[in-house]
Each structure stands twice: as C-alpha cells, then as structure tokens.
Amino acid sequence: MLTVLEALKKSTEYLEKKGIESPRVNAEIMLAHILKCKKLQLYLSFDKPLSDNEQNIYREFLLRRTAREPVQYITQSVEFYGLEFEINNSVLIPRQETEILVETILNEIKDDGQVYILDIGTGSGNIATAIAKNFLPAKITAVDSSRSALELATKNAQSIGVEEQINFIEYDILKSSNNLSHKFDLIVSNPPYISKEDYSNLEPELNKYEPSNALTDFADGYNFYNVICKRSRQLLKDNGKLFFEIGQGQSEKVKDIMTENNFGNIKFENDYQNIKRVIWGNLL
C-alpha cells in the first residue's frame, strides 16, 4: 500500500511538474488535513499506509490544486495569528501580512483598558477574532456587506470562544448612509485595494477563486480608503485611531487621503519584505 512518505514524494513531484509554487508544502498541508493531524506528525508517520479512501480524497485534492484552486479553500481552513479559521470561497483567504495589522493594533491598545473597535469588511472575522482573543477588554463591532461572510465569521468567533466580545452586523460602508449606534476608539480595515486594471493580471488562485469584491474596488484601488476615511470622522471618538492594511506602492496616496480627512500622527509598519503594509493615525 502507498505510505505517507511515498504519497508525499509522488504528489510533490506531480505538483512541481504542474507549476505549483511550494509543491512540498502544499502536499503536506493537504495530506495532513486528510489524516487529521499536524504537518509535523506526518514526519513521525512516514511508514503509515494510506487507506483507499484517503488515497482517493488525496487524488481529488491534487487535481483541484493543479486547477489552481488555493489549498486553503481545498482544506477549508487556515491558520492566522496562531488560531485556526474555517474559510470558504465567500471570503478572502487570511494572509500572513495581515498578522502585522493585528500585531500593530495590539501593541497600540495594550495599556488602554476597554476599547471599542469597528472592523470594516470583516470577511472570515480573522482580524476581529484575533484581536478579541488576545485582548479581552476589546468590544468589537465587525461589519461586512456579505451575509455568507458574516455567517462564517460568527462561526469562527464561536469556535475560538470570543463570540461574546464581537457583534457581527450586515453593513455596506459604501452604501449605508446611517451611522452605527455609537462611536469607536479605533477603526480597522483591510479593504479591497487592487485596482481594476491590476485585477486581470493576478494569479489564477486570486482572480479565479477568491471573491472579486474582497480584492478589488473595480476602480483605482483607493475608493474604500476615501470612503472609510470620510465616514470615520463621524464614527470615531475624539483622537480615535484608524488602521489600514495597504498594498505595495500605496503608502503615500493613502497617507494623503488620511491627511485630507483630518488624521495626523500618521505612521507605517513594514511587512516581512520591507514593504509598507500598515498605516495608522489619529483623528485630530
């Protein structure tokens, strides 16, 4: 019978031939998911034979991956900030870069006591849930225009045990004219920031499988920054803080948008490739 080691070797070679980036890592993630174990445990189980059912599922997963479906959608799970999140193709896949946004916020609020936070475009709920899990005084309102995303985000908050700290609301920041029920100490958003022009040039994993409205604003990539900055002047308390994730090359433009909307003390945080990835400032 096919063993774990043999399956990993063959699947890695197969994925590599099909041009899949990081083929060994992809092979390990999918097989570990099928075997319901951590990746590290695969190395302790190299001689374990796979059942016929496990082999069949693995073949199906490999075919889906070579069709460029992201491995996270195949396994319907992703680790973010040390927590396990369920995902599906109604939400953007949480990424390592966004952990920097969470880390920056946690560092800023660690001595503040109870903090009321608004998360705009919550998706899978990864930002709100990670903040709530690591800062118990946080009271978070998480909004999204997608009902299916909110259902998933609620499920994730429940599974991680922070549902009492987060209020999930269906709300479209671009269309909803009414303000939310109260003002916030802090607003955070990882908005769609890919321009319409750049969207068509994305890898198939992105423009074929991830929800387009979570990636692009179908304009110049700055529409959400403009709207959120304007709306934040009414949604934030005096001296409240606004945090964004930004794309490569967007730092100066987003800084200008924030400055035009009465935000000051603007700072940046770089990602692991030394790209400005997080911007934040105070409402003056």
C-alpha positions in Angstrom: 0.0 0.0 0.0 1.0 3.6 -0.5 2.7 5.1 2.6 2.7 8.7 3.8 6.3 9.1 2.6 5.6 7.7 -0.8 2.5 9.8 -1.2 4.3 13.0 -0.3 7.2 12.3 -2.7 4.8 11.5 -5.6 2.5 14.3 -5.0 5.3 16.8 -4.6 6.8 15.7 -8.0 3.3 16.0 -9.6 2.6 19.5 -8.2 6.1 20.7 -9.2 5.5 19.5 -12.8 2.3 21.4 -12.9 4.0 24.6 -11.9 2.5 24.9 -8.4 4.6 27.1 -6.1 5.9 25.4 -2.9 4.8 21.9 -4.0 6.0 20.1 -0.9 4.3 22.5 1.5 1.0 22.1 -0.5 1.3 18.4 -0.5 1.9 18.3 3.3 -1.0 20.6 4.1 -3.5 18.6 2.1 -2.3 15.2 3.4 -2.2 16.4 7.0 -5.8 17.6 6.6 -7.0 14.3 5.2 -5.2 12.4 8.0 -6.5 14.9 10.6 -3.0 15.6 12.0 -0.5 18.4 12.2 2.1 18.7 9.5 4.9 17.7 12.0 3.1 14.5 12.7 3.5 13.4 9.0 7.2 13.1 9.7 6.5 10.7 12.5 4.2 8.6 10.3 6.2 8.1 7.1 5.6 4.4 7.1 1.8 4.6 7.8 -0.2 3.2 4.8 -3.0 5.2 3.4 -6.4 3.6 3.0 -8.1 3.5 -0.3 -10.5 6.3 0.7 -7.6 8.5 1.9 -5.8 8.0 -1.4 -8.9 8.8 -3.4 -9.5 12.0 -1.4 -5.8 13.0 -1.9 -6.1 12.5 -5.6 -9.1 14.7 -5.7 -7.3 17.4 -3.7 -4.3 17.3 -6.0 -6.5 17.7 -9.1 -8.2 20.7 -7.5 -4.8 22.2 -6.6 -3.4 21.8 -10.1 -6.5 23.6 -11.4 -5.1 26.4 -9.3 -7.7 26.3 -6.5 -5.9 27.6 -3.4 -5.0 25.0 -0.9 -6.8 26.9 1.9 -10.1 26.5 0.0 -9.5 22.9 -0.6 -8.9 22.2 3.1 -11.4 24.9 4.1 -9.0 26.0 6.9 -6.2 28.4 7.5 -4.0 29.4 10.5 -4.0 33.1 11.3 -2.2 34.6 14.3 -1.9 31.2 15.9 -5.6 30.5 15.5 -7.4 28.0 13.2 -10.1 29.6 11.0 -12.6 27.9 8.8 -12.9 29.5 5.4 -14.7 29.1 2.1 -14.7 31.0 -1.2 -17.2 33.6 0.1 -14.2 35.2 1.9 -10.7 36.4 1.3 -8.0 34.0 2.5 -6.4 35.5 5.6 -2.7 36.2 4.9 0.5 36.4 6.9 0.8 40.1 6.1 -2.4 40.9 7.8 -1.0 39.5 11.1 1.2 42.6 11.1 -2.0 44.7 11.2 -3.3 42.8 14.2 0.1 42.9 15.9 0.3 46.7 15.4 -3.2 47.2 16.9 -2.5 45.0 19.9 0.7 46.9 20.6 -1.2 50.2 20.4 -4.0 49.2 22.7 -2.3 47.0 25.3 -2.5 49.7 28.0 -5.8 51.3 27.1 -8.3 49.2 29.1 -11.6 48.6 27.4 -11.5 49.6 23.8 -14.4 49.8 21.3 -13.3 48.7 17.9 -15.0 48.7 14.5 -13.7 46.2 11.9 -14.9 47.2 8.4 -15.1 44.3 5.9 -14.5 41.6 8.4 -14.7 38.6 5.9 -13.8 35.5 7.9 -13.6 37.5 11.0 -9.9 36.9 11.3 -8.9 40.4 12.4 -11.7 40.9 14.9 -11.3 37.4 16.3 -7.6 37.6 16.7 -7.8 40.9 18.5 -10.6 39.7 20.8 -8.7 36.5 21.6 -5.5 38.4 22.5 -7.1 41.5 24.2 -10.1 40.5 26.4 -11.2 44.1 27.1 -11.9 44.6 23.4 -15.5 45.1 22.4 -15.7 44.8 18.6 -18.4 45.6 16.0 -17.5 43.7 12.8 -19.3 44.6 9.7 -19.5 43.2 6.2 -21.8 43.6 3.2 -21.8 39.8 2.6 -24.3 37.7 4.7 -22.4 34.5 4.0 -19.2 36.0 5.2 -20.8 37.1 8.4 -22.2 33.7 9.0 -18.8 32.2 8.6 -17.2 34.9 10.8 -19.7 34.3 13.5 -18.9 30.5 13.4 -15.2 31.2 13.7 -15.7 33.6 16.7 -17.8 30.9 18.4 -15.3 28.1 17.7 -12.5 30.3 19.1 -14.6 31.3 22.1 -14.8 35.1 21.6 -18.4 35.5 20.4 -19.4 37.5 23.5 -16.8 40.2 22.5 -17.9 40.6 18.9 -21.1 41.9 17.4 -21.4 41.0 13.7 -23.6 43.3 11.5 -24.5 43.3 7.8 -23.5 46.7 6.7 -22.1 48.1 3.5 -19.8 51.0 4.2 -20.1 52.3 0.6 -23.9 52.4 0.6 -25.2 52.6 4.2 -26.0 56.2 4.9 -26.8 55.7 8.6 -24.0 55.8 11.2 -23.7 52.8 13.5 -25.2 53.1 17.0 -22.1 54.5 18.8 -18.7 55.9 18.3 -15.5 53.9 18.4 -12.0 54.3 19.9 -10.5 52.5 16.9 -11.4 51.5 13.4 -9.6 48.9 11.4 -10.0 47.7 7.8 -8.2 45.6 5.3 -10.2 46.9 2.3 -10.2 45.8 -1.3 -7.1 47.7 -2.6 -6.3 46.1 -6.0 -7.2 48.4 -8.9 -9.5 47.2 -11.7 -6.5 47.5 -14.1 -4.3 45.2 -12.0 -7.0 42.7 -11.1 -7.0 40.9 -14.5 -3.3 40.3 -14.2 -3.5 38.4 -10.9 -2.6 34.8 -10.5 -5.5 32.3 -11.2 -5.6 31.5 -7.5 -6.7 35.1 -6.9 -8.8 36.2 -9.8 -10.4 32.8 -10.4 -11.2 31.6 -6.9 -11.1 34.4 -4.3 -14.2 36.8 -4.2 -13.5 39.7 -6.5 -15.3 42.2 -4.3 -12.8 41.4 -1.5 -9.8 42.0 -3.7 -10.7 45.0 -6.0 -12.8 48.1 -5.7 -13.3 47.9 -9.5 -11.7 51.4 -9.7 -8.3 52.8 -8.9 -7.7 50.8 -5.7 -8.4 53.8 -3.4 -12.2 54.0 -3.3 -12.5 52.3 0.1 -9.8 54.4 1.7 -11.5 57.5 0.6 -14.9 56.4 1.8 -13.7 54.9 5.1 -11.6 58.0 6.0 -14.6 60.3 5.4 -17.0 58.1 7.3 -14.5 57.6 10.2 -14.7 61.3 11.1 -18.2 60.6 12.3 -17.6 57.1 13.6 -14.5 57.7 15.7 -14.3 59.3 19.1 -12.1 62.4 19.6 -8.5 61.4 18.9 -9.7 57.9 17.8 -7.3 55.8 15.7 -7.7 54.5 12.2 -5.7 51.5 10.9 -5.5 50.2 7.4 -3.7 47.5 5.5 -2.3 48.8 2.3 -0.9 47.4 -0.9 2.6 47.9 -2.3 3.2 51.4 -3.6 0.0 52.8 -1.9 1.5 54.4 1.2 1.9 58.0 0.1 -1.5 58.2 -1.6 -3.3 56.7 1.4 -1.4 59.0 3.7 -2.6 62.0 1.7 -6.2 60.7 1.9 -5.9 60.4 5.7 -4.4 63.8 6.0 -7.1 65.4 3.9 -9.6 63.9 6.3 -8.1 65.4 9.5 -5.9 62.4 10.5 -2.5 63.1 11.9 0.5 61.4 13.7 0.5 59.0 10.7 2.8 56.0 11.0 3.7 53.0 8.9 4.6 49.4 9.7 6.6 47.3 7.2 5.9 43.7 6.3 8.4 40.8 6.1 9.6 42.1 2.7 10.2 45.6 4.0 7.1 46.9 2.1 4.9 49.5 3.9 1.9 47.3 4.8 0.1 49.0 7.7 -0.8 52.7 8.0 -2.4 54.3 11.0 -3.1 57.7 12.5 -5.3 59.7 15.0 -8.3 61.8 14.2 -7.3 65.4 15.0 
